[in-house]
């Protein structure tokens, strides 16, 4: 089932407009029901309460546009099942995130639910032979998929600590994933990536600094599972196995970097990795004298650099793609050392 260039643009544009209009509606709902992110914890950096439920607008936009398109374009059980295998785990985590935003779940049950979603996603991908870069062993495919889904889900959630930071970064990754899916004729991935990009940019209109609404755990967990599933289903057009494995990592290199720096920093200080803190990339940039808006743009730009590397891999020869991955790895390591050595708080 092919989709024309204009139809892909429509997917992006319709979701962008829909989420852009729905987000302020959810803001009013959050305010009327007193659902706020209050600056009542040490790791909070905003000064005034900010309404949650922006993630609900993202979820509704992505799910409605995706299923409406599937029904309009090709109402077949196969396509709906494929789409559901991607959206269902993300939707479940999004619903848990809504509950968390309103009731503040503890880390343990939330992690257990994330793990269950990872196991379910791994089973669907491996059983359906839809892992983009299989290892040749079903056991290792399942283990890697679970670790990836749970890890990226937490990374996006951790990364949502700066106005526009997570939404903009996921948008950049989604646009790159769209290019990879489109050029590789992986229509489901390309279509869902276009929808995801439209939703996150539409939400970004209201979430950019100074944010008027936050996506909350609902949006972060939904986007985390969604982008993790799409990236691991992608079949990169790479010449070697290891550069193929590198592609999804490059697409999400900045959230992974943020998680590595924050978690290792906390372990070094004998602090729980699940405890919030001012040790994320955004906090370190702001302490270095960068404004919140510039910090967000800097993180988007870094994501763009790694995203371009992921696309370049599919457009070059075997020897060149290996050089690209090596340069990207060296850049990531340099950034890690620089951020990790900066002040934790």
Protein Blocks (a to p, Z undefined) as FASTA:
>chain_A
ZZdfklmmmmmmmmmmmmmmmmmmmmmmmmmnopacddfbfkbcbfbdcdehklmmmmmm
mmmmmmmmmmmmopcfklmmmmmmmmmmmmmmmmmmmmmmmnopafklmmmmmmmmmmmm
mmmmmmnopafbaghiaklmmmmmmmmmmmmmmmmmmmmmcghklmmmmmmmmmmmmmmm
mmnopaklmmmmmmmmmmmmmmmmmmpccdfbdebjmlmmmmmmmmmmmmmmpccdbfbf
klmmmmmmmmmmmmmmmmmmmmmmmmmnopafklgcfkbfklmmmmnopafklmmmmmmm
mmmmmmmmmmmmmmmcfklmmmmmmmmmmmmmmmmmmmmmmcfZZ
